[in-house]
Structure formats: structure tokens, C-alpha cells
Amino acid sequence: MASFQGLQFELKLETPFLSNSLINSTLRESSFTGMESDSWELHGQMGLHLSHSVLSILEKPLITGSKLKRQEHTFTMDIMGCKDQQEVGLSSKPFRWIGEPQTLLINGRGQFNCSLSAHFSNTSTNACTLRGDEQCAPQILRVLPNRTYRLRIASITTLASLNLAVGNHKMVVVEADGNYVQPFEVEDMDIYSGESYSVLLITNQDQSKNYWISVGVRGRKPQTPQALTLLNYSPTSQSKLPILPPPITPTWNDYDHSKSFSNKIFAPMGSSKPPKNSDRQIILLNTQNYIDGYIKWAINNISLLLPSTPYLGSIKYSLKSAFDSKNPPENFANDYDVMKPPINPNSSNGNGVYMLGLNSTVDVILQNANALAVNVSEIHPWHLHGHNFWVLGYGEGKFSANKDEKKFNLRNPPLRNTVVIFPFGWTALRFVADNPGVWAFHCHIEPHLHMGMGVVFAQGVEHVNDIPDQALACGLTGKRFMKNTKQN
């Protein structure tokens, strides 16, 4: 029985937004406090989810005092399966991969074994015959001509990267992960798991036609057809299909296309800048390994295996036996060749914590490497809980502090909470550890997190008060505190 993956993708639309002549000048308005945007993705993760347990988009007006009529379109790509079956497969020997999704659903709707654009295909795929009221009928994005719309995009896929395109339309990227960026124009955009964006879309095409909105798989060899819906120009009938084929998703391993997009993202003028220097640098080598014959992912040769006792209570109440008290490694061997499979592929489990000084400035270098198979290195989107960070730069091959630190962008780096490391490359980020607590930093591809691709940061836990009982209900804290609660 094939395993399944859940994919979610959310877009929200505000209309009317701004007149076309104001697109560029608006982003320089002083009404942006701290250059924060009005879209945040909030989610919780526990174990291996088919989708995140909670997704919210928080909104505030883009321009102070503006009155916006809001029309929301939520696009959800999803396919449900058996979570337990996936976890068993990932922890089996021989290893059983969870498999690719059989279809992408948009807003809970999609087509299986048929296509809306079958008449453009040379394959034997059947054309979908829909009345429009079926559960699988696509959700149509209805627009008025000659307007500027804002599309709010949030990807909470559990596996693949996605590429979004709107037929015959260009998009202007204005926000990433809740922070404004210097506007730049694209014909399509890659969106990695955990990322969120806002783009402006101008409806300036022939209003007598409709246009495809397509979402395709990137970063993995796709075995899943594009998800399709329509950009429907009013008053054109929504039953009128576009006369042109859907946009072609870039080749799955065209990494130069992906890098070109990422390298265009900069903070706008007036944004907060990172500290000029860091107090600490942690280099995290991302490798694929074996542990007792099981395939795992490891960071600096340690595969994260979460303890039964929550970290917050363990650290707060000095329960030293609850997790590995040994400091996890902050670098890897100088002679490690990131371009080849590991000479010694064996790793070990661990759950140690990187203890950070409260309000200290930390640099993290994410270093990608060859996996177990020759000439294989994957894209990994890394997400930090509890903080934003500045993306200082990307590079090819093995990171060299002497050479590469000189390239760091300290003038206008974007502020993000999710960042990608490209195959055989590195990504540098800087953040201030100013949020007391215990925070996960992990690959947002959930099977990879389940297989150990993550680390844990902690800072200022002594300042965290009033921890809910529910957060202490497991492991050693459960035995120690919940028993007292019952007695009282």
C-alpha cells in the first residue's frame, strides 16, 4: 500500500489593494512599523504530522488608516493517509520511504486520474468532466480586471518544494515570512515548506479570458501532476477554460532557477540591520547516515531523538538526567569532504541542547553534503521556532570562514524564519537569542525531522514562569509535578 503525504498551500487575497501607480512607492511609506508585514504562519509540530496542527494567518492593515475590503481565498494542497504507517516505514529495516503524494489538492479539492488540462497533454490522462458543485471541483479565484491584488502564500508541505505560476501574469514579491522585502518581479516562484510570501498581482490581461494558476513539485523528481485552478476574470464565465496550456513548472533539479529567486530577496531601506559581529558561531553539517542499520539524518554526526521529558521543564527544574547533558558539537572535522558520501556512514542518536547566552548574537552556518548515495544532495528548508534571523548569504561547496565571511551581507539581509540550504552548498544566518525558552531548529520536511534532522536551542529558561501543567505532563516532570498537582 502506497504511503501518502499531506501538502498545504494557502493564499489570501485583499481587494481592492492599491492603484498600480502606488506599488513601488507604497513600500517606502513610514507607516510600516519595524518593516513587519501582516501575514504570519503560526503552527505547532508534534511528531510526524501530515500537516501542521494549527495554521493561522494574522492580519493588520498594510497602510495605517487604510480601509480594505477583504476577500479571502485559501488554497490547500492536501492528501490524507496513515501517519502511523509512515512512521513505521521510516523506522523500519529495510527502510521504507513514505512515497510521493498521488495528487495535490487546492483548498481541499483536486482531481485524481483526470486533468483539467488533459486536452493539452500528449498522455492518456482523462479529461475531468465537472459541473462545478462536486467536492473535487477546483476553487476558482475570481478577480476584477485592472486591479492590483495581494496574494498571501504560505507553504506547509511536509515533503516537496512547490512552484507557483499564474498564466500570462507576473507577480511582484513584497513580503517574506512576515517581513517586507525590496519588491522584485517574477514569472514564477519557488516556495519551500514553512515559508510564507505576499505578492502583488495586476489583473491587466484580456478580461474575456481565464488563466491557469498552477502549482508544481520542485526539488524532488515529481511523480505528482500539477495542481490547477483558474484565475477567473469577471464577468467571464468560470466554466471557460484557458486557451493556452498551463505554465510549465521548471525542471525539478534546476537549482540555478531556485537560487536566482532566493538571491533576489533583500530587506527594504529602513529595516533593522544585524549586529556587526556575532558572539558565537555554530556550524551544522547535514548528513545522511546509518544507526544500527537504520537510515537516519544527522547534524554533526548526531541524529536528534527527542527525550520523553519536555526540555522546558527539564532545564527549568534542573532535571539533568532527562536529556543528554553533553554539549552537542559546534563544528565538524576539517577534512570532511562534503562532495562525497561519508567514509564512515555510521552515526549515533542524541538529544543535547545548544545553550545560548540570553541576548547573545549567534551565527549558524548550515552546511549541506552528499547523502549516502553518490552525487546526491537534497534541498532542505530549515525553520527556527521563536525567532527571526537575518540571512547573510548562500555559497557553493564547503564553507570557509576566512573566505566566505567576507561575503556576508550585513547591509540589507532579509529577515526570515525559514531558510533553504541548496545541494552541496551552505547558508549563513544570524539571530539574537532574545526569546527565553527552548526552541527547535529543524528541517521542515517532516520525514527528515522524524529521521533526526534537527537541533535544539535554549536561552534564558530561568526567566520563563508559569509553565502550564500540560507542558509538564510527560516523563520525569510528569512524575514529579503532576503527582503533586493531584495530591493538592
Secondary structure, DSSP 8 states (H G I E B T S, - for coil): --------EEEEEESS---GGGHHHHTT-TT-GGGB-S--EE----SS-SS-S--EE----SSTT----EE-----------HHHHHHHHT-SS-------S---BTTB--SS-BTTGGG-SS---B----S-STTS---EEE-TT-EEEEEEEE--SS-EEEEEETT--EEEEEETTEEEEEEEESEEEE-TT-EEEEEEE--S-TTSEEEEEEEEESS---S--EEEEEEETTS-TT---SS-------TT-HHHHHHHHTT----TT-----SS-SEEEEEEEEEEEETTEEEEEETTEEE---SS-HHHHHHTT-GGGS--S---SS--TT--TTS--SS-B-EEE---EE--TT-EEEEEEE----SSTT----EEEEETT--EEEEEEEESS--HHHHGGG---SS--EESEEEE-TTEEEEEEEE--S-EEEEEEESSHHHHHTT-EEEEEE-GGG-----GGGG-SHHHIIIIIHHHHH-
